[in-house]
């Protein structure tokens, strides 16, 4: 499976999920919205897109988890942003 191309916004959402999962073991839409300082309604379309790309496991009103590919990509994004 080839690595999906992400917009900068989707990269930021993936990194936010990675950080939240690392801190508390889970992520939810409300937590992502609070961390990104956006409305929950703005998070949902991004979660659906990341799910379609196979990077997260998203079900409405449930915890969001990273797939193996999603975690790998999130680590790379996180490292890249740390350097910047």
Secondary structure, DSSP 8 states (H G I E B T S, - for coil): -------HHHHHHHHHHHHHHHHHS-B-HHHHHHHHTS-HHHHHHHHHHHHHTTSEE--TTS-BEE-HHHHHHHHHHHHHHHH-
